[in-house]
Amino acid sequence: MKRTYEGRGNRLDVALSRDGEISRSRAAALIREGRAAVNGRTEDKPSFKAPAGSIITLDVPEAKPPRAEAQDIPLEILYQDAHLAVVVKPCGMVVHPAAGNADGTLVNALLFHLDSLSGIGGEMRPGIVHRLDKDTSGLMLAAKDDKTHEALSCQLADRKMEKHYRAVVSGRMRESEGVIEKPIGRSRTDRKKMAVDENGRWARTEWKVLREYPDRTLLDVHIVTGRTHQIRVHMASIGHPVLGDPLYGHRNMPKADRLMLHAYSLEFTHPATGERMRFTAECPFGNE
């Protein structure tokens, strides 16, 4: 990123740190790297005095996020080969490092347990093909090389990857199965939430009753699309929010000690072998 300054006859490092955007020591380091120029001429000495009225330019490199570190965190690996791995993410685990969650994530665990990960996701999201919310447990795919990552991402985009969830929702359903087809977009009142919005992206959720209880229902949920918070938003929109959901639930629904949402099954075509593969992860809060 290019920044422009005006010389005032003082030291170059002083001139570049005058507005407080970068420190004098940082300015000096960038000057020594040859990133500063006075009237178009590169100057690599911090002590150089830029004449009054001269034009100083500084090339400030974009800040790079820190590299995720491997951590010995217990992780259930259902399958792995030279190209990919299928793992079970526990409830409460963040998928990748971000502000407020620098470590203890699925990525940190993957870096420790697997011999390689694709680089497409960047230094903070290596191998991550798709995501789950922090409090959603269940199956996730990790790619070990870029070719596999690209192929799996294409399957996901083309809806050739089939994902089913187990969800316990508030109340009893009127029918044994149904479809929710409503567009989803960012909430206009709370940027942390998503909402049904006619200007949002098309989303389709298919559900089927597995077991009924007096005040709740266990569902199999198949998502045709993969919008952020899709199941949680769609189920809340028909009056049956997922139990344990602090964002989309309501105070009168039955209590739960976790978000009752679990990525139960995952089906995809192996990019290297062409084999259709299906995996399931036992639901921790209820079975049909």
Secondary structure as a PSIPRED ss2 file (coil, helix, strand):
# PSIPRED VFORMAT (PSIPRED V4.0)

   1 M C   1.000  0.000  0.000
   2 K E   0.000  0.000  1.000
   3 R E   0.000  0.000  1.000
   4 T E   0.000  0.000  1.000
   5 Y E   0.000  0.000  1.000
   6 E E   0.000  0.000  1.000
   7 G C   1.000  0.000  0.000
   8 R C   1.000  0.000  0.000
   9 G C   1.000  0.000  0.000
  10 N C   1.000  0.000  0.000
  11 R E   0.000  0.000  1.000
  12 L H   0.000  1.000  0.000
  13 D H   0.000  1.000  0.000
  14 V H   0.000  1.000  0.000
  15 A H   0.000  1.000  0.000
  16 L H   0.000  1.000  0.000
  17 S H   0.000  1.000  0.000
  18 R C   1.000  0.000  0.000
  19 D C   1.000  0.000  0.000
  20 G C   1.000  0.000  0.000
  21 E C   1.000  0.000  0.000
  22 I C   1.000  0.000  0.000
  23 S C   1.000  0.000  0.000
  24 R H   0.000  1.000  0.000
  25 S H   0.000  1.000  0.000
  26 R H   0.000  1.000  0.000
  27 A H   0.000  1.000  0.000
  28 A H   0.000  1.000  0.000
  29 A H   0.000  1.000  0.000
  30 L H   0.000  1.000  0.000
  31 I H   0.000  1.000  0.000
  32 R H   0.000  1.000  0.000
  33 E C   1.000  0.000  0.000
  34 G C   1.000  0.000  0.000
  35 R C   1.000  0.000  0.000
  36 A E   0.000  0.000  1.000
  37 A E   0.000  0.000  1.000
  38 V E   0.000  0.000  1.000
  39 N C   1.000  0.000  0.000
  40 G C   1.000  0.000  0.000
  41 R E   0.000  0.000  1.000
  42 T E   0.000  0.000  1.000
  43 E C   1.000  0.000  0.000
  44 D C   1.000  0.000  0.000
  45 K C   1.000  0.000  0.000
  46 P C   1.000  0.000  0.000
  47 S C   1.000  0.000  0.000
  48 F C   1.000  0.000  0.000
  49 K E   0.000  0.000  1.000
  50 A C   1.000  0.000  0.000
  51 P C   1.000  0.000  0.000
  52 A C   1.000  0.000  0.000
  53 G C   1.000  0.000  0.000
  54 S C   1.000  0.000  0.000
  55 I E   0.000  0.000  1.000
  56 I E   0.000  0.000  1.000
  57 T E   0.000  0.000  1.000
  58 L E   0.000  0.000  1.000
  59 D E   0.000  0.000  1.000
  60 V C   1.000  0.000  0.000
  61 P C   1.000  0.000  0.000
  62 E C   1.000  0.000  0.000
  63 A C   1.000  0.000  0.000
  64 K C   1.000  0.000  0.000
  65 P C   1.000  0.000  0.000
  66 P C   1.000  0.000  0.000
  67 R C   1.000  0.000  0.000
  68 A C   1.000  0.000  0.000
  69 E C   1.000  0.000  0.000
  70 A C   1.000  0.000  0.000
  71 Q C   1.000  0.000  0.000
  72 D C   1.000  0.000  0.000
  73 I C   1.000  0.000  0.000
  74 P C   1.000  0.000  0.000
  75 L C   1.000  0.000  0.000
  76 E E   0.000  0.000  1.000
  77 I E   0.000  0.000  1.000
  78 L E   0.000  0.000  1.000
  79 Y E   0.000  0.000  1.000
  80 Q E   0.000  0.000  1.000
  81 D C   1.000  0.000  0.000
  82 A C   1.000  0.000  0.000
  83 H C   1.000  0.000  0.000
  84 L E   0.000  0.000  1.000
  85 A E   0.000  0.000  1.000
  86 V E   0.000  0.000  1.000
  87 V E   0.000  0.000  1.000
  88 V E   0.000  0.000  1.000
  89 K E   0.000  0.000  1.000
  90 P C   1.000  0.000  0.000
  91 C C   1.000  0.000  0.000
  92 G C   1.000  0.000  0.000
  93 M C   1.000  0.000  0.000
  94 V C   1.000  0.000  0.000
  95 V C   1.000  0.000  0.000
  96 H C   1.000  0.000  0.000
  97 P C   1.000  0.000  0.000
  98 A E   0.000  0.000  1.000
  99 A C   1.000  0.000  0.000
 100 G C   1.000  0.000  0.000
 101 N E   0.000  0.000  1.000
 102 A C   1.000  0.000  0.000
 103 D C   1.000  0.000  0.000
 104 G C   1.000  0.000  0.000
 105 T C   1.000  0.000  0.000
 106 L H   0.000  1.000  0.000
 107 V H   0.000  1.000  0.000
 108 N H   0.000  1.000  0.000
 109 A H   0.000  1.000  0.000
 110 L H   0.000  1.000  0.000
 111 L H   0.000  1.000  0.000
 112 F H   0.000  1.000  0.000
 113 H H   0.000  1.000  0.000
 114 L C   1.000  0.000  0.000
 115 D C   1.000  0.000  0.000
 116 S C   1.000  0.000  0.000
 117 L C   1.000  0.000  0.000
 118 S C   1.000  0.000  0.000
 119 G C   1.000  0.000  0.000
 120 I C   1.000  0.000  0.000
 121 G C   1.000  0.000  0.000
 122 G C   1.000  0.000  0.000
 123 E C   1.000  0.000  0.000
 124 M C   1.000  0.000  0.000
 125 R C   1.000  0.000  0.000
 126 P C   1.000  0.000  0.000
 127 G C   1.000  0.000  0.000
 128 I E   0.000  0.000  1.000
 129 V C   1.000  0.000  0.000
 130 H C   1.000  0.000  0.000
 131 R C   1.000  0.000  0.000
 132 L C   1.000  0.000  0.000
 133 D C   1.000  0.000  0.000
 134 K C   1.000  0.000  0.000
 135 D C   1.000  0.000  0.000
 136 T C   1.000  0.000  0.000
 137 S E   0.000  0.000  1.000
 138 G E   0.000  0.000  1.000
 139 L E   0.000  0.000  1.000
 140 M E   0.000  0.000  1.000
 141 L E   0.000  0.000  1.000
 142 A E   0.000  0.000  1.000
 143 A E   0.000  0.000  1.000
 144 K C   1.000  0.000  0.000
 145 D C   1.000  0.000  0.000
 146 D H   0.000  1.000  0.000
 147 K H   0.000  1.000  0.000
 148 T H   0.000  1.000  0.000
 149 H H   0.000  1.000  0.000
 150 E H   0.000  1.000  0.000
 151 A H   0.000  1.000  0.000
 152 L H   0.000  1.000  0.000
 153 S H   0.000  1.000  0.000
 154 C H   0.000  1.000  0.000
 155 Q H   0.000  1.000  0.000
 156 L H   0.000  1.000  0.000
 157 A H   0.000  1.000  0.000
 158 D C   1.000  0.000  0.000
 159 R C   1.000  0.000  0.000
 160 K C   1.000  0.000  0.000
 161 M C   1.000  0.000  0.000
 162 E E   0.000  0.000  1.000
 163 K E   0.000  0.000  1.000
 164 H E   0.000  0.000  1.000
 165 Y E   0.000  0.000  1.000
 166 R E   0.000  0.000  1.000
 167 A E   0.000  0.000  1.000
 168 V E   0.000  0.000  1.000
 169 V E   0.000  0.000  1.000
 170 S E   0.000  0.000  1.000
 171 G C   1.000  0.000  0.000
 172 R C   1.000  0.000  0.000
 173 M C   1.000  0.000  0.000
 174 R C   1.000  0.000  0.000
 175 E C   1.000  0.000  0.000
 176 S C   1.000  0.000  0.000
 177 E E   0.000  0.000  1.000
 178 G E   0.000  0.000  1.000
 179 V E   0.000  0.000  1.000
 180 I E   0.000  0.000  1.000
 181 E E   0.000  0.000  1.000
 182 K C   1.000  0.000  0.000
 183 P C   1.000  0.000  0.000
 184 I E   0.000  0.000  1.000
 185 G E   0.000  0.000  1.000
 186 R E   0.000  0.000  1.000
 187 S C   1.000  0.000  0.000
 188 R C   1.000  0.000  0.000
 189 T C   1.000  0.000  0.000
 190 D C   1.000  0.000  0.000
 191 R C   1.000  0.000  0.000
 192 K C   1.000  0.000  0.000
 193 K C   1.000  0.000  0.000
 194 M E   0.000  0.000  1.000
 195 A E   0.000  0.000  1.000
 196 V E   0.000  0.000  1.000
 197 D C   1.000  0.000  0.000
 198 E C   1.000  0.000  0.000
 199 N C   1.000  0.000  0.000
 200 G C   1.000  0.000  0.000
 201 R E   0.000  0.000  1.000
 202 W C   1.000  0.000  0.000
 203 A C   1.000  0.000  0.000
 204 R E   0.000  0.000  1.000
 205 T E   0.000  0.000  1.000
 206 E E   0.000  0.000  1.000
 207 W E   0.000  0.000  1.000
 208 K E   0.000  0.000  1.000
 209 V E   0.000  0.000  1.000
 210 L E   0.000  0.000  1.000
 211 R E   0.000  0.000  1.000
 212 E E   0.000  0.000  1.000
 213 Y C   1.000  0.000  0.000
 214 P C   1.000  0.000  0.000
 215 D C   1.000  0.000  0.000
 216 R E   0.000  0.000  1.000
 217 T E   0.000  0.000  1.000
 218 L E   0.000  0.000  1.000
 219 L E   0.000  0.000  1.000
 220 D E   0.000  0.000  1.000
 221 V E   0.000  0.000  1.000
 222 H E   0.000  0.000  1.000
 223 I E   0.000  0.000  1.000
 224 V C   1.000  0.000  0.000
 225 T C   1.000  0.000  0.000
 226 G C   1.000  0.000  0.000
 227 R C   1.000  0.000  0.000
 228 T C   1.000  0.000  0.000
 229 H C   1.000  0.000  0.000
 230 Q H   0.000  1.000  0.000
 231 I H   0.000  1.000  0.000
 232 R H   0.000  1.000  0.000
 233 V H   0.000  1.000  0.000
 234 H H   0.000  1.000  0.000
 235 M H   0.000  1.000  0.000
 236 A H   0.000  1.000  0.000
 237 S H   0.000  1.000  0.000
 238 I C   1.000  0.000  0.000
 239 G C   1.000  0.000  0.000
 240 H C   1.000  0.000  0.000
 241 P C   1.000  0.000  0.000
 242 V E   0.000  0.000  1.000
 243 L C   1.000  0.000  0.000
 244 G C   1.000  0.000  0.000
 245 D C   1.000  0.000  0.000
 246 P C   1.000  0.000  0.000
 247 L C   1.000  0.000  0.000
 248 Y C   1.000  0.000  0.000
 249 G C   1.000  0.000  0.000
 250 H C   1.000  0.000  0.000
 251 R C   1.000  0.000  0.000
 252 N C   1.000  0.000  0.000
 253 M C   1.000  0.000  0.000
 254 P C   1.000  0.000  0.000
 255 K C   1.000  0.000  0.000
 256 A C   1.000  0.000  0.000
 257 D C   1.000  0.000  0.000
 258 R C   1.000  0.000  0.000
 259 L C   1.000  0.000  0.000
 260 M C   1.000  0.000  0.000
 261 L E   0.000  0.000  1.000
 262 H E   0.000  0.000  1.000
 263 A E   0.000  0.000  1.000
 264 Y E   0.000  0.000  1.000
 265 S E   0.000  0.000  1.000
 266 L E   0.000  0.000  1.000
 267 E E   0.000  0.000  1.000
 268 F E   0.000  0.000  1.000
 269 T E   0.000  0.000  1.000
 270 H C   1.000  0.000  0.000
 271 P C   1.000  0.000  0.000
 272 A C   1.000  0.000  0.000
 273 T C   1.000  0.000  0.000
 274 G C   1.000  0.000  0.000
 275 E C   1.000  0.000  0.000
 276 R E   0.000  0.000  1.000
 277 M E   0.000  0.000  1.000
 278 R E   0.000  0.000  1.000
 279 F E   0.000  0.000  1.000
 280 T E   0.000  0.000  1.000
 281 A C   1.000  0.000  0.000
 282 E C   1.000  0.000  0.000
 283 C C   1.000  0.000  0.000
 284 P C   1.000  0.000  0.000
 285 F C   1.000  0.000  0.000
 286 G C   1.000  0.000  0.000
 287 N C   1.000  0.000  0.000
 288 E C   1.000  0.000  0.000
